[in-house]
Amino acid sequence: MITVRRFTFQPIGECSYLVSAPDGTAVIVDPGCTLSKEEQALTEALDSNGLNAAGILLTHAHPDHMFAASSLQKKLGVPVYMSPADRQMLPYCGPLARAFGLSEPATDFSVKAVSDGETLLFGDMALKVIATPGHTPGSVCYLCAEDRILFTGDTLFAGSIGRTDLPLGDYDKLIVSIMDKLMALDGDTRILPGHGGPSTIGEERCDNPFLEPFNEKEEIWGSGSE
């Protein structure tokens, strides 16, 4: 069973996650820390829990989710995993950061490309890549199937979905991604989004107002249990 430690950074409340396996291997999902004390909180959590960092996973390349990717890669000496489709987002990081009230992030980190359906192995931990374009062209979610935990970035929130009015956003693709890729997962799959609190796939099937035309009762969709 994996262990998930949640951090909330920046005034806009970006959620970063420190995810560790029983053998002490760990990855950081969406390091959005913009202040040195925020970054220190992540690295101290690694050290104090005896964890060995193996990678940085980006759900997408908006600045509030990858602000510390370059700095942490240099400190920890680990790969940054990202969809190659989001390389085109990097030139927008400066203007978007300023629009969010942030300073411009470094984008000089090296990237290990991830692809849809690929399973990333980190020690005892397996995370499946699920491509969910729409919020950005290369948005992905990371699924720990064994523990039914899904890191959704800005694709799906508790009671909401990702915005598509930013550069290269596409509403139709986002809806297709959510319906085709995420709503078919077991209903008790816990979603851990990039902003706000957790939810489950089952709760979003039934109650997410942005999916209202498609809302169904849980017994129709099925939750993986009787």
Disulfide bonds with the S-S distance in Angstrom:
none
